[in-house]
Every structure is written in structure tokens, then in C-alpha cells.
Amino acid sequence: MFIKLTNATPAHKGKDVAVNVNAIVTMNTDKVERHMDETTTYFEDVTYLFCPPHGTWEVQESIEEVMDKIKIARK
């Protein structure tokens, strides 16, 4: 079962990503330092979805939003 989320990784920011909910082991949210260029830095909240052995996805949705999408998908 997949849910559609919004990629937060700078190279793919704003693009849809479908994640298999059965592959998610843990989720956590943190502020991430991003660099627009050599002199401009900003911070954004990112939710990390750890899906071994494939790695970690960075998404824009909060943990609560991800959990809500999982609940809806399981109905």
C-alpha cells in the first residue's frame, strides 16, 4: 500500500513521491539547514521516513499528516 507525499530533498523539492507504508520503520521530524547559495542559509522542518534497506526519505508533511494518510489508506 502506497501513500503520496511531497519530496523535501532539495534536488526534488515539491515533487510527488509514493512511499510504501509497509516499508516505513521510523519517522521523525527535525529542522534542516539548507543553503540557497554560498551566503544564504535557511531552515525548514522535514519529516524523515526511514525505510531500510533503501534509506531515508525527506518529506514536507508532518508526522501527523503522514499518519493520517496511512490511516485513510488502510480503510
Residue, then its C-alpha position, 0 to 999 in steps of 0.5 A: m500500500f502506497i501513500k503520496l507525499t511531497n519530496a523535501t530533498p532539495a534536488h526534488k523539492g515539491k515533487d510527488v513521491a509514493v512511499n510504501v507504508n509497509a516499508i516505513v520503520t521510523m519517522n521523525t521530524d527535525k529542522v534542516e539547514r539548507h543553503m540557497d547559495e554560498t551566503t544564504t542559509y535557511f531552515e525548514d522542518v522535514t519529516y524523515l521516513f526511514c525505510p531500510p534497506h533503501g534509506t531515508w526519505e525527506v518529506q514536507e508533511s508532518i508526522e501527523e499528516v503522514m499518519d493520517k494518510i496511512k490511516i485513510a489508506r488502510k480503510 
